[in-house]
Amino acid sequence: MSSNKIETFFRKNFTTKKLIFFSIFMVLSFFAQRVNFSALVGAENQFFTLFQFFAPVAGIFLGPVFGISAVLLAEIANFALQAMPFTALNMLRLIPILFATYYFGSRKEQRLSIVIPALAIVAFVLQPVGRTAWFFTLFWTIPIIIRLLPQKYREKAFLRSLGATFSAHAVGGAIWAWTVPMTQAQWIGLIPVVAYERLLFASGITVTYVALNTLLAWLDTRLTQDAVAIDKNYVIGKKPSV
């Protein structure tokens, strides 16, 4: 890439407004991690948080690259503040939500959103106990199926949210299978829990997306233009004249 192209890229993407919204999303993501939602099965004192409701939408407002960066930095800051031990499991736990952020925020590139859950299915089934509970991975076909739907359906906020949360679950589940001892009975027992939690997460992501679209649409366009992507199809009410 030539120096002129690099300069143009930075000038276009690293604007003051975009960096401000990047910082706002990073801070909100950080505080969302402080509110516990439900405990993780198989690990003591580890929880799902409101972060799972909020983080994926950063990918569409800021774009996948900036969205993932904001979410990752928030995770690292939370990790450091809590002085969590640098274990392999704790490091790997940073990864799943990044794929949810990518899935929710990417519209043009579909292949990776299909490949990731497919690889997670393979990884889970290759694990000895996972092989005996292979049907658990049927959950992870959901993000694949959604991506293969016609565009007018896969772009619906709830379906995109559902695909995002199950994409994160696929990556997290594959990691969990290889790092946390689980029995076949435990995996089977998780099936109704996963169905309930992921539907709730998808609903939460959708509500967050609509709420932020509405809030950002009410701001002066001079503040948001070229900084965040607002979908007017998901704005409640009409934006007031300014």
N, C-alpha and C positions, 0 to 999 in steps of 0.2 A: 504494500500500500504506500503510495507516494505521500510526501510530507504535506502536500496540499489537501489530499483526501483525509489524512489524519486530523489536520487542523479543522477541516469542515465538519468531521464527525464530532470532535470535542465541542466545537462551537454550537452545533445543533443539539447535542444531547446533554452537555454539562452547563446548562443555563442556570442563572440564579434561581429562577422560579422552580425549575425542576429539582434542584438540589434542596430547596426549601420543602417541597412536598415529599421528597425522598426522606428527609429528616423527620417530617411529621409522621409518615407511615412507619418509620423505624421506631420512633418513640412509642407510638400507639401499639405496635407489635410487642415491644418490650413490656409495657404495662399489662397487656392482655395475657401474658404468660404468668402474671402474678395471681390470677383468679382461677382456682382449680374448678374443674367440671366433674371429672370422674376418675377413679383410680385405674391404673394399668394392672391387668391380671398378670401375676408372676413376678412382680417387682415391688419392693417395699418403698413407700413414700415417694412414688412417682405417679404423676397424674396427667390426664388430658386437661387442657385449660381453654379459656376463651380464645386463646391464640389460634386454635383450630378453626374458629368461626371467622376470624379476622384476616389471618395471614394470606390465604389464597387470593383475596381480591386485590392485593398489592400488585399482583402480576398483570392485571388488566388495566389498572389505573396508571401504573408507571411503566408498563411494558415488562416482558418476562425477565430481561437482564437486570433492570433496576429493581423490579419487584423482588426477585430472588435475592439480590444483594441486600436490600433493606431487611428482609426477613432473616437472612443468615446473620447479619450484624447484630440484630436484636437478640437472636438466639445466643450468640457468643457473649454479648454483654450480660444477658441473664445468667448464663453459665458461669461467667467470671464473678458476678456479684454474689452468687450463692456459694461460691468456692466449691463447686462440685468436683469430685475427683476425676482425673483424666483417664477414665477407663474406656476400653474399646466400646462397650455398650453405650456409655454416655455420649461418646463421639458420634456413634452411628445414629443415635436418636435425633441428631440435628438434621439428618438427611430427609426423612419422609415428607415433611411439610414443604420442603423446597420443590418437590415434584408436584405437589398439589398446587403450589403457586405457579409453576410452569404450565401445568395443565389448564388452569383457569385463565391464564393470561395469553396463551398461544392460540392464535386463530389460523394463521397461514400454514404453519408447520404442524402436521398431524402425525407424522410417522413416529416420532419419539414418544408421543402420548400413547401410542399403541404398543410400541416395543417395550417400554418400561414395565407395564403390568404383565406383559407376556413373559418377560425374563423373570419377574418375581414369581410367577406361577411355576416356571421350570425350576427355580432355586428351591422353592418350597417342596415340590414333589421329589427333588433329589435328596432331601433330608429324610433319614430313615423313619422318624415318627410322622413327619409331614406326609410321607408317601401313604401312610395308613389313613390319613385324613384329607386325601386329595380333593374331596368335594368341597372343602373349606375354600379352595381357591376359585370356586365358581363366582364368589363375590367379585373377584378381580377381573372377570370378563366384562363387568359393567362399564368401566371407563373405555374399554375397547369397543364395545357395542355402541356406546354413545358417540364415539368419534366416527364410526362408520355410518351413522344416520345421515340423512340429507341435511344440508347446512341449516335450513330453517328450523330444524328440530334440535340439532346439537348445539346451536347458539342460544337456546333458551337458558335463562339464568339458572333455573333449578337443575336442569340436566347437566349443565356445565359444572355446577356445584357438586352434584352427585358424582360425576366423573372425577372431579378433583379430589374429593375426600376419599374415594375408593382407590385412587391412584396412590395417595399417601398411605392408605391402609395396606395396599399391596406391597409397597417397598418396606414399610414397617413390619408387616407380617413375615415377609421373607427373612428379614434381619433377625426378628424375634425367634423364628424357628431354629436358627443356627446358633443363637447366643443364649437363649433362656430355655432351660429344660422344661418341656411340656409333654403331657401324655395325650394320647388320642382322645380320651374322655374329656380332657380340658379343652381341646380344640373344638370338639363337638358341642360342649357346653357354651362355648363362646358364640355360636352361630346366632341365637336370638339376640344376644347382647350387641353383637356387631351390627345386626340389621337395625336395631333400635337406635344405637349411637350414631351410625352413619347417616340415617335419615334425619336425625336431629342436627348433625353437623351440616348436612347439605341445606337444611332449612335455615340454619343460622348463617351460613355463608350467603345464601340468597337474600335474607333480610339485611345483612350487613351491606351487601352490594347495592341494594335498592336505597338504603338509608344514605350511603355515601354519595351515590349518584345524585340523589335529591339535594343533599347538603352542598355538594360542589356546584351543582347547577344554579343554586341560589347565590353563589358568590359572583362578584364582578368578573366577567369573562376576561378582563385584562389580567386577572390574577391566575386564571387556570389555563389560558390559551397556550398551547405548545408545552404544557407542563404535565397535565393529566388528561387521560382519555375519558370523556363522559358519554355515557350511552343514554340519550334522551328517551329511549323506549322504557327505561327503568327509573324515570323521575316521577315522583308523586306530585300531582298538582302541576300548576304552571309556574314557570320561572317569572318572577316579577320584572317589570321593565326597569331599566337603570338609566 
